[in-house]
Amino acid sequence: MTLVLAMLSGAALSVYYLWHMWMPSGDSLCGLSETINCRASSQSMFARVGPVPVALLGAAFYLGGLVLVRRAKSGDVEVGQLRLLHVLFGFSVLYSLFLAVVSAAVLQTLCPVCTLMYVANGVGLFATWKLVGEPPWASLARQVGAPLQVLRQGGVWFALFFAALCFLGIAAERRIAGPADLVIEPREPDAAPIPYAELTAAHVPAVGPVDAPLLVVEFSDFQCPYCARLTASLHAMRDIFGDQMRLEFRNLPLEMHEMARPAALAALCASQEGKFWELHDLLFEKQHELTTDVILALGTEVGLNETALQTCMNSEETRLMLEADRNAAEAFGVQGTPTFFINGVRYAGGYPAAPMERLFRSILAQQSAP
């Protein structure tokens, strides 16, 4: 029972982590702080083995392991199947240790979901150790010495099941998040860049130095799922590029999203109190739950007075700020969300972090070229 629970838990955590990679919306349950979150790991080079996400390999492993421990007609689990699973858990624990060191030394963050998967691997290793009665290296020696027996005891079925799940997972990723080699192209490649002074305004919330080589102005809607994905990617870009990037946020609530306008008004009010980015993150995290009461509650969560926030949201001054964002979007040819400008060049789409990073590095390389 312990072994089955470990594999079910590992599979559930892997699927959650995959969804976090493919359809990020803030940091969800995993975003506790800047140093305790899933974002840094899920958007790093260590999240993949070649084109395959590590979490997808984990999901295929845990589900394939459940196949290996299927019970025979007699009700007994075949020792050969458990021995193979014991070896696989041994390798998974070694890889978990490697990723834990990378998180601490390179990424300098703690991923709660990853840590729970490491625990599932450890529990699986000790559960199989107890069942087969030997350490993983002894089981490995047996497997190496009898490869045909390994295949007969479930090795072929496990390999086929594992490969099929990985193939389906990669296909799903390409459909949901786009291909791994996706190249982001400008909407109007031949158009002259719009000067930064025209894209910005005094009321626009921003983070990063005004002289940064990457000036990003984003038009977004707090209830747009593709905007949530882009937001997570831009968070990752801020982690990677630091002061090389300045990010500015302009509101473009779409009429199809009932609570997008009040969310935008609340965000503009939070900006006046220096709380914009805190509320921004919570609004995207809760975008499927937004009501007027939820928006006010999120405002108080970041330190705003509820009565003052309501008054600000209903004020003419805040309405004019939102109208200025709408007018700017129309003037710059923004037709949907998310749309963003990098150094005055217009792009559109909720892109994952990997192609965004390639785009940013390409722009920086062009700037430094003689």
C-alpha positions in Angstrom: 0.0 0.0 0.0 2.8 2.4 0.8 4.4 1.8 -2.6 1.2 2.4 -4.4 0.5 5.6 -2.5 4.0 6.9 -3.2 3.5 6.3 -7.0 0.0 7.8 -7.0 1.3 10.8 -5.2 4.3 11.1 -7.5 2.1 10.9 -10.6 -0.3 13.5 -9.2 2.5 15.9 -8.4 4.1 15.4 -11.8 0.9 16.1 -13.6 0.4 19.3 -11.5 3.9 20.4 -12.3 3.4 19.8 -16.0 0.2 21.9 -16.0 2.2 24.6 -14.1 4.8 24.6 -16.9 2.3 24.5 -19.8 -0.5 26.8 -18.5 1.0 28.9 -15.7 -1.3 31.3 -13.9 0.8 33.1 -11.2 2.5 30.6 -8.9 -0.7 28.9 -7.6 -0.2 26.6 -4.6 3.6 26.5 -5.3 4.3 30.3 -5.0 5.0 31.0 -1.4 7.8 33.6 -1.9 10.6 34.6 -4.2 12.8 31.8 -2.9 10.1 29.2 -2.4 8.2 28.7 -5.7 7.9 26.5 -8.8 8.6 29.2 -11.3 12.4 29.3 -11.1 12.7 25.5 -11.6 9.9 25.0 -14.1 11.3 27.7 -16.4 15.0 26.7 -16.1 17.1 24.5 -18.4 17.0 21.8 -15.7 13.3 21.3 -16.2 13.9 19.2 -19.3 16.0 16.3 -20.6 16.3 17.3 -24.2 12.8 18.0 -25.5 11.1 16.1 -22.7 10.0 17.8 -19.5 11.4 16.0 -16.4 7.9 16.1 -14.9 6.6 14.2 -17.9 9.3 11.5 -17.4 8.2 11.4 -13.8 4.5 10.9 -14.6 5.3 8.2 -17.1 7.6 6.5 -14.6 5.1 6.5 -11.7 2.2 5.3 -13.9 4.4 2.7 -15.6 5.4 1.6 -12.1 1.8 1.0 -11.2 1.6 -1.3 -14.2 4.7 -3.2 -13.0 3.1 -3.9 -9.6 -0.1 -5.2 -11.0 -1.1 -8.4 -9.1 -1.0 -11.8 -10.7 -4.0 -14.2 -10.6 -2.6 -15.7 -7.4 -2.7 -12.3 -5.7 1.1 -12.1 -5.3 3.2 -9.4 -6.9 5.9 -10.9 -9.0 9.3 -10.3 -7.4 10.9 -9.7 -10.8 8.7 -6.8 -11.5 9.4 -5.3 -8.1 13.1 -5.8 -8.5 13.0 -3.8 -11.8 10.9 -1.1 -10.1 13.4 -1.1 -7.2 16.3 -0.3 -9.6 14.3 2.4 -11.3 13.5 4.1 -8.0 17.2 3.9 -7.2 18.0 5.9 -10.3 15.2 8.3 -9.6 16.5 9.0 -6.1 20.0 9.7 -7.5 18.5 12.1 -10.1 16.4 13.8 -7.3 19.6 14.4 -5.3 21.2 16.0 -8.4 18.1 18.3 -8.9 18.1 19.2 -5.2 21.7 20.3 -5.4 21.0 22.3 -8.6 18.0 24.0 -6.9 20.1 25.0 -3.9 23.4 26.0 -5.6 22.3 27.2 -9.0 18.7 28.3 -8.9 18.9 29.2 -5.2 15.2 28.4 -4.7 13.2 25.7 -3.2 10.4 24.1 -5.3 7.8 22.6 -2.9 6.2 20.3 -5.6 9.7 19.1 -6.6 10.6 18.4 -3.0 7.4 16.3 -2.5 8.3 14.3 -5.6 11.8 13.7 -4.2 10.1 12.4 -1.0 7.8 10.1 -3.1 10.9 8.7 -4.8 12.6 8.1 -1.4 9.5 6.4 0.0 9.2 4.3 -3.2 12.9 3.2 -2.9 12.6 2.1 0.7 9.2 0.4 0.1 10.6 -1.7 -2.8 13.8 -2.4 -0.8 11.7 -3.8 2.0 9.7 -6.0 -0.5 12.6 -7.4 -2.4 15.0 -7.6 0.5 18.1 -6.3 -1.1 19.7 -2.9 -1.9 19.1 -1.4 -5.4 22.7 -2.1 -6.6 22.1 -5.8 -5.9 18.9 -5.7 -7.9 20.7 -3.9 -10.7 23.4 -6.6 -10.8 20.7 -9.2 -11.2 19.0 -7.2 -13.9 22.2 -6.7 -15.9 23.0 -10.4 -15.6 19.6 -11.5 -16.9 18.3 -9.0 -19.5 15.9 -11.5 -21.2 14.4 -12.3 -17.9 13.9 -8.5 -17.2 12.1 -8.2 -20.5 9.8 -11.1 -19.7 9.1 -9.8 -16.2 7.6 -6.6 -17.4 10.5 -4.7 -18.9 9.0 -4.6 -22.5 5.5 -3.6 -21.2 7.0 -0.9 -19.0 9.2 0.5 -21.8 6.3 0.6 -24.3 4.0 2.2 -21.7 6.6 4.7 -20.7 7.4 5.7 -24.3 3.7 6.0 -25.2 3.0 8.4 -22.3 6.1 10.5 -23.2 5.0 10.7 -26.8 1.4 11.7 -25.8 2.8 14.2 -23.3 5.1 15.9 -25.9 2.2 16.1 -28.3 0.0 17.7 -25.7 2.7 20.2 -24.8 3.1 21.2 -28.4 -0.7 21.8 -28.6 -1.0 23.6 -25.3 2.2 25.6 -25.0 3.7 25.5 -28.5 6.7 23.7 -29.9 9.9 23.8 -27.9 11.7 25.5 -30.8 9.0 28.1 -31.2 10.3 31.4 -32.6 8.4 34.6 -31.6 8.0 37.0 -34.6 6.9 40.6 -34.5 3.4 41.4 -35.7 4.7 43.9 -38.2 8.4 43.1 -38.9 8.8 46.1 -41.3 7.1 48.7 -39.1 9.3 51.3 -37.4 9.5 50.8 -33.6 7.3 53.0 -31.5 9.4 55.4 -29.3 9.3 54.4 -25.6 8.2 57.9 -24.6 5.0 57.3 -26.6 4.3 53.9 -25.2 4.6 54.9 -21.5 2.7 57.3 -19.3 3.0 58.7 -15.8 0.5 56.4 -14.2 1.8 53.2 -15.7 3.3 50.8 -13.1 6.8 49.6 -13.9 9.6 47.6 -12.5 13.2 47.8 -13.6 15.5 50.7 -14.6 14.3 53.2 -17.3 17.6 52.8 -19.2 17.4 49.0 -19.4 18.3 47.5 -22.8 15.0 45.6 -22.8 12.0 47.9 -22.5 8.8 45.8 -22.3 5.4 47.4 -22.3 2.6 44.9 -21.9 -1.2 45.4 -22.6 -3.1 42.8 -20.6 -6.4 41.6 -19.2 -6.6 40.0 -15.7 -9.1 37.4 -16.8 -7.3 36.4 -20.0 -5.7 32.9 -19.6 -3.1 33.7 -22.3 -2.2 36.8 -20.3 -1.7 34.7 -17.2 0.7 32.5 -19.2 2.7 35.5 -20.5 2.8 36.9 -17.0 4.5 33.8 -15.7 6.9 34.0 -18.6 7.7 37.6 -17.9 8.2 36.8 -14.2 10.8 34.2 -15.3 12.4 36.8 -17.6 12.8 39.2 -14.7 14.5 36.5 -12.7 16.9 35.8 -15.6 17.7 39.3 -16.9 17.3 41.4 -13.8 18.1 45.1 -14.3 18.6 44.4 -18.1 14.8 44.5 -18.3 12.1 47.1 -17.5 8.5 45.9 -17.5 5.5 48.2 -17.7 1.9 47.1 -17.4 -1.0 48.7 -19.2 -4.6 47.6 -18.8 -6.8 46.5 -21.7 -9.8 44.7 -20.1 -11.9 43.0 -22.7 -15.7 43.2 -22.7 -16.0 39.4 -22.8 -14.4 39.3 -19.3 -16.9 40.6 -16.8 -14.5 41.2 -13.9 -11.5 42.4 -16.0 -12.5 46.1 -15.7 -13.0 46.1 -11.9 -9.7 44.1 -11.6 -7.9 46.7 -13.7 -9.4 49.6 -11.7 -8.3 47.9 -8.4 -4.8 47.4 -9.9 -4.5 51.0 -10.8 -5.5 52.0 -7.3 -3.0 49.6 -5.8 -0.3 51.2 -8.0 -1.0 54.5 -6.3 -0.2 52.9 -3.0 2.9 51.1 -4.2 1.2 47.7 -4.1 0.6 47.1 -7.8 2.8 44.1 -8.5 1.6 42.3 -5.3 -2.1 42.7 -6.4 -1.2 42.0 -10.0 0.1 38.5 -9.1 -2.9 37.7 -6.9 -5.4 38.8 -9.5 -3.8 36.5 -12.1 -3.6 33.7 -9.6 -7.3 34.0 -8.8 -8.4 35.0 -12.3 -11.0 32.2 -12.5 -12.5 33.2 -9.1 -12.8 36.9 -9.5 -15.9 38.7 -8.1 -16.1 42.2 -6.7 -15.8 40.8 -3.2 -12.8 38.7 -4.1 -11.0 41.7 -5.7 -11.6 43.7 -2.6 -10.4 40.9 -0.4 -7.2 40.5 -2.5 -6.7 44.3 -2.1 -6.9 44.0 1.7 -4.5 41.0 1.5 -1.8 43.2 0.0 -2.4 45.9 2.6 -5.0 48.2 1.1 -7.9 49.7 3.0 -11.1 48.2 1.6 -13.2 51.4 1.9 -10.4 53.5 0.4 -10.0 50.9 -2.4 -13.7 51.0 -3.3 -13.7 54.8 -3.3 -10.6 54.8 -5.6 -12.1 52.3 -8.0 -15.2 54.5 -8.4 -13.3 57.7 -8.8 -13.1 59.7 -12.0 -9.3 59.9 -11.8 -8.9 56.1 -11.9 -11.4 55.8 -14.7 -9.4 58.3 -16.8 -6.2 56.3 -16.2 -7.9 53.2 -17.5 -9.3 55.2 -20.5 -5.8 56.4 -21.2 -4.6 52.8 -21.4 -7.5 51.9 -23.8 -6.7 54.9 -26.0 -3.0 54.0 -26.1 -3.9 50.4 -27.1 -6.0 51.7 -30.0 -3.4 54.2 -31.1 -0.7 51.5 -31.2 -2.7 48.9 -33.1 -3.4 46.6 -30.1 -6.3 44.4 -31.1 -6.2 41.7 -28.4 -4.5 40.5 -25.3 -1.8 39.8 -24.5 0.1 42.3 -26.7 3.5 43.5 -25.7 6.2 45.8 -27.1 9.9 45.2 -26.7 11.9 48.3 -27.5 8.9 49.6 -29.4 8.4 46.4 -31.6 4.9 44.9 -31.3 4.4 41.2 -30.5 1.2 39.3 -29.5 0.6 36.0 -27.7 0.8 34.2 -24.4 4.2 32.6 -25.0 6.0 30.2 -22.6 9.3 31.2 -21.1 11.7 29.3 -23.3 11.0 31.2 -26.6 10.7 34.4 -24.6 14.2 33.9 -23.3 15.5 33.2 -26.8 13.9 36.4 -28.1 15.4 38.5 -25.3 18.8 37.1 -25.8 18.6 37.7 -29.5 17.7 41.3 -29.0 20.5 41.8 -26.6 22.9 40.1 -29.0 21.8 42.5 -31.8 22.4 45.5 -29.6 25.9 44.4 -28.7 26.8 43.5 -32.3 29.3 45.9 -34.0 
